[in-house]
Amino acid sequence: MTDGVCPKCGSNEIYTDAGMPKRGNVFVHKKVAVKAGIFAPHLVEFDNYLCARCGYMEQYVRNSADRQRLVENWTRAGQEFRMR
């Protein structure tokens, strides 16, 4: 969808919040908390892409270090859940 085309319906009516300015906690919905230590979670920021025609939505994590942090803390799709 980052190319402006919906993979579900083929529409080019794609909208994104990528690059929008962040003011305080206004864009908290653009972040997901990942454990980073005993007390403080690390907030990973992502961009949303929405198809205005069919409603399909995708999210992308921009920062490669944040992607690695998610890989280390999430379960790979297709594998059984396991405690880390």
N, C-alpha and C positions, 0 to 999 in steps of 0.2 A: 504494500500500500504506500510505501514511501515514494514510489514512482508515480503516485497520483491515480492509480487504477485499482479498483476493488477486485480482489481475487475471487470473490463469491458471485458478484453480479456483473462485473465488467464496467461499472459506472466510473466516470471520472469526477464525480462530485465528492471529492475527498477533502476533509477538513482536519486540521491538526492544531495542537497547542504547542508544538515544538518551537522553541525559541521565544515563547511568550515570556515577558518579564514576570518575575516572582516578587510579590510584595508581602513580606511577613509570612503569615500562615495561610494566605489566600489560596495558594496552590498546593496545600498539604495532600490533596487527593492525587497529586502527581508523584507521591513517594510511598515506598513500602519499607517497613522496619525490618531489619535483619539483625540477628544477634551478633554483637561485636565484642562483647565482654560480659562480665557478670551483671553490671547494672545498666549500662547505656547501649541502646540499640543503635545501629548505623542506619541512616535513612538513605535509601537508594532511589534516585530520581529516574523517571521514565517519561517518554513522550507518547501521547495518544493520537491515533489516526482513526477517523470515523467516516464511514460511507453514509452520506445523507440519503441515498436512495433506499438501501436495504437495512441499514442500521448496524452492519458488521463493524467491529472495532478491533484494533490491534494495539499493543503496547510494546515499546522498545526501550531497553536500557541503554543509554548513550555511553556511559563510562565503562571501559573494559575492566577496570579494577572492581567496579560494582558488579559486573557480570560474573567475574570470578568468585566474588563473595557469595553470590546467589548459588553458583554451582557447588560451592563448598557446604552450603547450608540447606539446600533443597534436595529432594529426591528426584532422580532421573525418571522421566516419563517412561512407562512400560515396565518399571521394576516395582516390586512390592515395597510397601512402606517399611522403613526401618528407622529406628531411633539412632540419632548421631550423638 
